[in-house]
Amino acid sequence: MAKRLLSWNDLKALQKELTKNINPKARWIAICEGTGCRVYGCLDVSKALEQELVKQGISDVKIMHTGCHGFCERGTLMVIHPEGIFYSRVKPEDIAEIVEKTIKNNQVIERLVYEDPQTSKKIPYEKDIPFYKFQKRMLLGQNQKISPTSINDYIAIGGYQALAKVLFEMTSEQVISEVKTAGLRGRGGGGFAAARKWESSRKAQGTPKYIICNADEGDPGAYMDRSVVEGNPHSVIEGMIIGAYAVGSSDGYVYIRHEYPLALHHITEAIKQAHEYGLLGENILGSKFTFDIKISRGGGAFVAGESSALMQSIEGRVAEPRAKYVHMAEHGLYNKPTVLNNVETWANVPLIINMGSAAYGKIGTENSKGTKIFSLVGKINNTGLVEVPMGVTLKQIIYDIGGGIKHGKKFKAVQTGGPSGGVLPADKLDLAVDFDRLTEAGSMMGSGGMIVMDEDNCMVDVAKYFISFLQEESCGKCVPCREGLKRMLEILNKITDGKGEESDMQTLDDLSQLLAEGSLCGLGNTAQNPVLSTIKYFRDEYMAHIRDKKCPAKVCKALIKYQINKDKCTGCYLCFKNCPSNAITGQPKQKHEIHQDKCIKCGICYDVCKFDAVTKE
Amino acid sequence: MDLTKVDKILANHKNDKSMLVAILQDVQDEFRYLPKEVLNHINKSLDIPLPEIYDVSTFYKAFSLKPRGKHICSICMGTACHVRGSPVILETAKTHLKIEPGQNTPNMQYTLNTVNCVGACAVGPVIQVDGSLYGNLTSMKTIQLLKKFEKD
């Protein structure tokens, strides 16, 4: 059982104790064990490394099992310190060589070094790799230095000092004023000023007051919050305690998606540790302040990420949003004053206190301060999590950091803001990314999903995807959302089936307006964005589906056909053997044929044919 | 049906009505679905009206009112997976298993589901089988993966 910290001095002493034996020249190895790298088998790599070190009798090299480093495309990631040698795509079979050459003899293994896809240059050190070089990793950078399940690691890098400073040197008004001067805006979607919520809640009548961390990251294609909770749960807890102190709250909740088992495990563990250290519970760090955090698991409903719906869910009911004229800050969870912010927002709070609002305010643009984490995914070379100061351009994110489009294809659009956001075409690449510029362009910041699409993606299909998602996730309370989204989906299905009419475009526009005006929550009144933005920038593509009955990107199933070119087919049998729907007939050594009525357009025949005999039209 | 396990779950949540979602999650973890007898038992023990219990049980995607297969195969339908071809993966899985999402194979070996993003976008398209993730899928690899779990 760890010793409870009874004062700021205890915390300082512990930090000193934990860091006193750190030799900056000592060798240590950070292995990414985030969810992405786990798919690549990083746990086997870790195990192999541990065993090899024991086998070789090396006891002075520390292995740090960290959370997500962000460069998910290249997993398993390994960084060898103190030099910062960066190895990617590491497999267990590479370990013996790494130990022999790099650990024992300081040699860099060329084969495992990152090669820049654009210049073909080998880059051995992490700090020189464009993916990392152009980022400003104030939050994510901590992930690489600590083990998420070790509170000591977090304290060693200065964790909980911001909390101590707040408890012993600042009044609650000063904390709020500091957050206000820093210009912190909520990172979950709307970009609402955090300090304003805190202030109204502080002034509101009623006890207890609640603090909630929204970790129900529901936007498909976005996983920033998961990586923060998974990789650095204490930063979120510290932010929440500071917020609670500012607001005068005694009870907190972390509402977390059940689809994120590892994040759930780490935050549970972190709360337990914070308790043992006296950083949660009664009289935190020996002060008069008392605060505790409970965990509530989500049930797999997208709408539960909406603040009022989320509170319903914590109360054990179905997650239906309510009207916003009653402010959560005054009447939130159990009808008591409540402050809800998302994971990334809370994790920014200790940074603001540590850096000071003046320094923090220098990062970003006039009305969007600090950094933002984006999940850069889709048809991009360097898929992963990137943290950049607000105000960098889409081009910098997609090309300088992201390394451009996969397989040398042409960029078509980037979708931001999740299902409430929109798509932006190539001529918007110079747009500076902040809350207001994105909204002006017809999209939004949202929680930070950035899905890159190339020439092979159909924009009508993308609009249909989001509308289909939203109509399934609509809670059904407001008629325009429940019925309007269904009708929109019907129309989009009609268009992608090649049965669209020109009047459908007007109907989509009419329904969009109805949704925006007639729905209670953000799910409904922004649901038209994917449709309106694709129509705005890609009207031609809609018209190709409607007038020419063609899908230019060859995505929409009803409008494409797989066929066998009889001149090229050798009758090798391979497509016949692999077709899951028995749509192909033919005898060995004779020409084969695809029967369109049975074909499910899975593309296996196209992929397996060695003679390019299968065509897609 | 062993209702003492349910009583234990209820006691863990201090028989608190407002913990209904959490209680149902624990029940589902224990029984792999929400059996009717258990829902009736919760109705009597906590005095929560049955319609309210069903309201919650059918609202959240995580809950199943039907028994589920030995392996739960969830195909990620997140945006990143979508633009990399997950609809084709779903179509292939449906054709191969001969069931629709939400259904079980007749031998109860598989339940097919869809999930809205598991956050492993770098390796999409992704399938989650019994909690483990499999990435960079093609139609071929999907069939190979499904065949692997058909035997055990």
Boltz contact constraints between the chains, C-beta under 6 A:
constraints:
  - contact:
      token1: [A, 35]
      token2: [B, 120]
      max_distance: 6.0
  - contact:
      token1: [A, 36]
      token2: [B, 120]
      max_distance: 6.0
  - contact:
      token1: [A, 36]
      token2: [B, 122]
      max_distance: 6.0
  - contact:
      token1: [A, 39]
      token2: [B, 120]
      max_distance: 6.0
  - contact:
      token1: [A, 39]
      token2: [B, 123]
      max_distance: 6.0
  - contact:
      token1: [A, 39]
      token2: [B, 133]
      max_distance: 6.0
  - contact:
      token1: [A, 39]
      token2: [B, 135]
      max_distance: 6.0
  - contact:
      token1: [A, 72]
      token2: [B, 122]
      max_distance: 6.0
  - contact:
      token1: [A, 73]
      token2: [B, 122]
      max_distance: 6.0
  - contact:
      token1: [A, 220]
      token2: [B, 78]
      max_distance: 6.0
  - contact:
      token1: [A, 220]
      token2: [B, 79]
      max_distance: 6.0
  - contact:
      token1: [A, 220]
      token2: [B, 116]
      max_distance: 6.0
  - contact:
      token1: [A, 220]
      token2: [B, 117]
      max_distance: 6.0
  - contact:
      token1: [A, 221]
      token2: [B, 78]
      max_distance: 6.0
  - contact:
      token1: [A, 221]
      token2: [B, 79]
      max_distance: 6.0
  - contact:
      token1: [A, 221]
      token2: [B, 80]
      max_distance: 6.0
  - contact:
      token1: [A, 221]
      token2: [B, 121]
      max_distance: 6.0
  - contact:
      token1: [A, 223]
      token2: [B, 119]
      max_distance: 6.0
  - contact:
      token1: [A, 226]
      token2: [B, 119]
      max_distance: 6.0
  - contact:
      token1: [A, 258]
      token2: [B, 62]
      max_distance: 6.0
  - contact:
      token1: [A, 259]
      token2: [B, 118]
      max_distance: 6.0
  - contact:
      token1: [A, 297]
      token2: [B, 25]
      max_distance: 6.0
  - contact:
      token1: [A, 299]
      token2: [B, 21]
      max_distance: 6.0
  - contact:
      token1: [A, 299]
      token2: [B, 60]
      max_distance: 6.0
  - contact:
      token1: [A, 299]
      token2: [B, 62]
      max_distance: 6.0
  - contact:
      token1: [A, 300]
      token2: [B, 60]
      max_distance: 6.0
  - contact:
      token1: [A, 300]
      token2: [B, 61]
      max_distance: 6.0
  - contact:
      token1: [A, 300]
      token2: [B, 62]
      max_distance: 6.0
  - contact:
      token1: [A, 301]
      token2: [B, 60]
      max_distance: 6.0
  - contact:
      token1: [A, 315]
      token2: [B, 18]
      max_distance: 6.0
  - contact:
      token1: [A, 316]
      token2: [B, 18]
      max_distance: 6.0
  - contact:
      token1: [A, 316]
      token2: [B, 19]
      max_distance: 6.0
  - contact:
      token1: [A, 316]
      token2: [B, 20]
      max_distance: 6.0
  - contact:
      token1: [A, 316]
      token2: [B, 21]
      max_distance: 6.0
  - contact:
      token1: [A, 318]
      token2: [B, 55]
      max_distance: 6.0
  - contact:
      token1: [A, 318]
      token2: [B, 56]
      max_distance: 6.0
  - contact:
      token1: [A, 318]
      token2: [B, 59]
      max_distance: 6.0
  - contact:
      token1: [A, 377]
      token2: [B, 80]
      max_distance: 6.0
  - contact:
      token1: [A, 377]
      token2: [B, 121]
      max_distance: 6.0
  - contact:
      token1: [A, 378]
      token2: [B, 80]
      max_distance: 6.0
  - contact:
      token1: [A, 378]
      token2: [B, 83]
      max_distance: 6.0
  - contact:
      token1: [A, 383]
      token2: [B, 122]
      max_distance: 6.0
  - contact:
      token1: [A, 451]
      token2: [B, 79]
      max_distance: 6.0
  - contact:
      token1: [A, 451]
      token2: [B, 80]
      max_distance: 6.0
  - contact:
      token1: [A, 453]
      token2: [B, 83]
      max_distance: 6.0
  - contact:
      token1: [A, 457]
      token2: [B, 83]
      max_distance: 6.0
  - contact:
      token1: [A, 465]
      token2: [B, 82]
      max_distance: 6.0
  - contact:
      token1: [A, 580]
      token2: [B, 92]
      max_distance: 6.0
  - contact:
      token1: [A, 580]
      token2: [B, 95]
      max_distance: 6.0
  - contact:
      token1: [A, 580]
      token2: [B, 96]
      max_distance: 6.0
  - contact:
      token1: [A, 581]
      token2: [B, 95]
      max_distance: 6.0
  - contact:
      token1: [A, 600]
      token2: [B, 91]
      max_distance: 6.0
  - contact:
      token1: [A, 600]
      token2: [B, 95]
      max_distance: 6.0
  - contact:
      token1: [A, 602]
      token2: [B, 88]
      max_distance: 6.0
  - contact:
      token1: [A, 602]
      token2: [B, 91]
      max_distance: 6.0
  - contact:
      token1: [A, 602]
      token2: [B, 92]
      max_distance: 6.0
  - contact:
      token1: [A, 602]
      token2: [B, 139]
      max_distance: 6.0
  - contact:
      token1: [A, 604]
      token2: [B, 139]
      max_distance: 6.0
  - contact:
      token1: [A, 604]
      token2: [B, 140]
      max_distance: 6.0
